[in-house]
Amino acid sequence: MTLGDIMQDAISEAYRPTVDDGRARFPEAVKAQAPKGMTAAIAAAARIRHTTNAEYVRQALLRVLASDGVRLKRGLVEIEGGC
């Protein structure tokens, strides 16, 4: 399995709903301080990928987490190697 396959798998797993009762699909908000220009950079990258800013950030975070060995699976955190 390639790194790309692992990252795509992590994104797919994270997007499976944990509760199907009409609640928001993404119930948690994440905030972070960022360097000047980050919002414009995210907007530019999202336009390139033909997606929203929020979706771009979600996918980018999931890719980085997967590359670090951390996966979000149906709302639960899995760490590669079982740590």
Secondary structure, DSSP 4 states (H G I P E B T S, - for coil): --HHHHHHHHHHHHTS-S--SS--SS---------TTHHHHHHHHHHHTTS-HHHHHHHHHHHHHHHTTEEEETTEEEEGGG-
